[in-house]
């Protein structure tokens, strides 16, 4: 705690009054230094190594009566069911197939080959979100049964 000396003269010349104000300057200095450290260190923490992700082991959920599957091939080819499509028309093609007024309530299942580049996958995800399809499920190889390969 800091103290303040009053200079009013006389016998109380050395009387000490308490100062209850908090000095935040050192706190702000420390926070700014930490901010700069994290701003410099954050780009260094990004990973640029290709990995093969593990297969899904979660219990499968029951499929809706008419599931909509989007398939992505390694070359970037995109299919809705068995019909080819592209990123520019994927929203319109999905609306034609499901015929619902509210696409945000429709679940879309995405099947992507494990050799598909992550950027290609994210372009499909962004195209779906741009067109109002927010409920997306990812399909993985089921490794829970013996004899199933991954």
N, C-alpha and C positions, 0 to 999 in steps of 0.2 A: 504494500500500500504506500502511496506517495504522501509526502507531507509538504505543507506550504508554510513558509515563515512569514509572519506578518511584520511589517515594519512601521507599526503605529507609534513607536517611541515609548519612552517611560519604562515602567517595571515589566510590562508585558512584551518587551522587545524580543525576547527569546521564546515566546509562547508558540507552540506548534499546533496548527489546525490540521484536521484531517481533510484529505482531498479524496473524494469517492468517485472521481471520474476515471473511466477506463481508457488507457492509451491503446488504441487499435492500430497504430502505425506499424509496430513490429508484426502483428498478426497479418496485416495486408501485405507486408513485404514477403513474409513466408509463403502466403498463398500465391502471390505472383510468381515467385521462384518455382513453386510446385507446378503451376500452370505451364510455365515455359518448359519445364522438364518433361511433362506429359505430352506437350505438343510436339516436342522433338522425338520422344521415344515411341509415340503411337505409330507412326509410319514404319518404324523399324520392326514392329511386332507383327506386321502382316506376313502371311505365308504364301509362297508362290510355288508350292510343290504339288504336283498332281497325285491324288490318292484314289484308291479303289475303296469306296465306302463299304462297310459291312452290311450283310443282309439283315432284313427286319426279322425280329423274333417275337414281336408283339402278337397277341391273340387277334385273329382276324375278326372283323365286325361283319355283320350280315350286310350284303349288298342291297341297294335300293332295287325296286322292281325293274327299272330300266336304267342300268348304269351307263354313264357317258365316259368313254375312255379316249384319252388323247395319248398317242404314241409318238415318241421322238426317236429317230434313228441317228446313228453316229454322224451321218453326213449333214444333219440339220433338217432332214425331211420331217414334216409334222403331219399327222393323220388324226382325224376325228372318226373313231371307229375304224372302218376300212377305207374311208374317203380322204384323199389328200387335201390339204389346205395350206395356207401360208399365214404368217403373222398378221398381215394387213386385214385379212378377211376371217380370222378365227372367231371373232365375236359374232359376226353375222351368221356364220356357218353353225355355231353352237345354238344360237337362238332358233334357227330353222329346225334343228334336230330336236330340241327339247320343248319348244313351243310353250314357254312359260312367260309370264309378264315380269316376274321378279327373278332375275338371274342370280342374285346374291343368295337365294335359298337353295339353289341347285348344287349338289356336290359333283365335282368333276374329278375323275381318277386319271392320274398321269402315270404312264408307263414309259420309262426312258431306259435305253440301253446303257449299260454301265460304262461304255466308252464315249458317251455323249459329253461334249465339253460343257462345263458348268455355265459358261456364258450363253450357250444356246438354250440350256434349260431355263436360265433366268429370263431370257427374252420371251419365252413362252409364258412363264409366270407373270411377267409384267404385262404382256398382251391380255392375259386373262383378267388381271386386276383392272386394267384400263377399260375393259368392257363390262365391269361389274360382277365378275365371277370371283368371289372371295373364298368360297368353301372348296378347298382343293385337298385331295388325298393322294399320297404317293404310294405306288405299288412297288413292292420289293419281292425278291425271290424268297419263298417260304422254305426255311432250313429246319423247321421243327420236325419234319418227317424224315425217316432214314431213306437214303437213296436219292434225295433231291439235291441237285448240284447247284452251285452258286457261282 
